Amino acid sequence: MKRRVVNLFIILSMLFGLFQTTIANYPISVGPFLGLKGGVNAADVPWQNYNGFAFSNLPEMGISSYFPFVQNASFGGGLNLTYSTDGFLMSYKDGVHPEKKTTHQYNFFSISPYLYASGFILGLNIALPIGGTQEINSETTDVSSDLLATMFEIKLGGVITVYANEYGRFNIMIEGSYALSGMLKDDYKGNDGSYYNYHPGQMWFGINYMFNLQKPLETE
């Protein structure tokens, strides 16, 4: 599962980056973004448990900043501040009792430094837990932030600039992330006696507008 998630992130971001045709670098800029997100638990699960896909119940939203590193090449970096929700589905089937489905939704405030090069993004999410919910067969239970850990996620993505002028640019974005560390503060014990944790693999697709804070850079 982990290898499939990572391979999917790489393939999609490469395809997305191929559409990026802008060569000149962008000036210092900042702006909001909004998107639709969904994912899976990309970690092993106990016997008779199964991972499944779920959309996040809240949009991915935040503020992005960009700083050019050089003038004549599309290379820079920045920092994103995001209110983020990781959603995924888990089900339990033992062949005797009715299937039990649990939809997990966990909220985080993410601080995300990143590098940008010719339409590609590579970065790190530092996700600070806010709380969450677990919905089991239509019954919802709140999950305290005390039960969640700070997550460290690697992210990979692509950006298409649809329109740009002297004031800013409108972008379409796609990003994938994988949690290198566990979501839960303490591992949980499965029905096989082993211990497990959640490692979300998430993808989001959205839009972004960046306001220029200086004049567009000129190439020589």
ChimeraX attribute file (.defattr): number of C-alpha atoms within 10 A of each C-alpha:
attribute: neighborCount
match mode: 1-to-1
recipient: residues
	/A:1	13
	/A:2	14
	/A:3	9
	/A:4	9
	/A:5	20
	/A:6	17
	/A:7	11
	/A:8	13
	/A:9	22
	/A:10	17
	/A:11	12
	/A:12	16
	/A:13	22
	/A:14	16
	/A:15	13
	/A:16	20
	/A:17	21
	/A:18	14
	/A:19	14
	/A:20	16
	/A:21	12
	/A:22	15
	/A:23	14
	/A:24	18
	/A:25	22
	/A:26	28
	/A:27	24
	/A:28	22
	/A:29	22
	/A:30	20
	/A:31	18
	/A:32	17
	/A:33	21
	/A:34	18
	/A:35	18
	/A:36	17
	/A:37	24
	/A:38	23
	/A:39	23
	/A:40	25
	/A:41	29
	/A:42	22
	/A:43	16
	/A:44	16
	/A:45	19
	/A:46	16
	/A:47	14
	/A:48	13
	/A:49	17
	/A:50	15
	/A:51	19
	/A:52	17
	/A:53	16
	/A:54	20
	/A:55	22
	/A:56	23
	/A:57	16
	/A:58	18
	/A:59	19
	/A:60	20
	/A:61	20
	/A:62	18
	/A:63	17
	/A:64	20
	/A:65	19
	/A:66	23
	/A:67	18
	/A:68	21
	/A:69	17
	/A:70	14
	/A:71	17
	/A:72	15
	/A:73	16
	/A:74	18
	/A:75	20
	/A:76	21
	/A:77	18
	/A:78	18
	/A:79	19
	/A:80	22
	/A:81	20
	/A:82	21
	/A:83	18
	/A:84	22
	/A:85	26
	/A:86	26
	/A:87	28
	/A:88	25
	/A:89	20
	/A:90	19
	/A:91	15
	/A:92	17
	/A:93	14
	/A:94	11
	/A:95	8
	/A:96	6
	/A:97	8
	/A:98	9
	/A:99	12
	/A:100	13
	/A:101	20
	/A:102	21
	/A:103	21
	/A:104	25
	/A:105	22
	/A:106	24
	/A:107	23
	/A:108	21
	/A:109	18
	/A:110	23
	/A:111	17
	/A:112	20
	/A:113	18
	/A:114	20
	/A:115	19
	/A:116	21
	/A:117	18
	/A:118	21
	/A:119	23
	/A:120	24
	/A:121	21
	/A:122	19
	/A:123	20
	/A:124	21
	/A:125	24
	/A:126	19
	/A:127	23
	/A:128	19
	/A:129	23
	/A:130	19
	/A:131	17
	/A:132	20
	/A:133	17
	/A:134	20
	/A:135	15
	/A:136	15
	/A:137	11
	/A:138	10
	/A:139	8
	/A:140	13
	/A:141	12
	/A:142	12
	/A:143	17
	/A:144	13
	/A:145	18
	/A:146	11
	/A:147	13
	/A:148	21
	/A:149	17
	/A:150	19
	/A:151	23
	/A:152	22
	/A:153	23
	/A:154	18
	/A:155	24
	/A:156	23
	/A:157	27
	/A:158	27
	/A:159	25
	/A:160	22
	/A:161	18
	/A:162	12
	/A:163	11
	/A:164	16
	/A:165	10
	/A:166	12
	/A:167	13
	/A:168	22
	/A:169	18
	/A:170	17
	/A:171	17
	/A:172	18
	/A:173	24
	/A:174	24
	/A:175	23
	/A:176	26
	/A:177	24
	/A:178	26
	/A:179	23
	/A:180	14
	/A:181	16
	/A:182	20
	/A:183	23
	/A:184	19
	/A:185	15
	/A:186	13
	/A:187	13
	/A:188	14
	/A:189	12
	/A:190	15
	/A:191	12
	/A:192	10
	/A:193	10
	/A:194	12
	/A:195	14
	/A:196	17
	/A:197	19
	/A:198	19
	/A:199	22
	/A:200	26
	/A:201	28
	/A:202	28
	/A:203	24
	/A:204	20
	/A:205	18
	/A:206	18
	/A:207	18
	/A:208	23
	/A:209	21
	/A:210	23
	/A:211	21
	/A:212	20
	/A:213	13
	/A:214	13
	/A:215	13
	/A:216	19
	/A:217	16
	/A:218	11
	/A:219	10
	/A:220	6
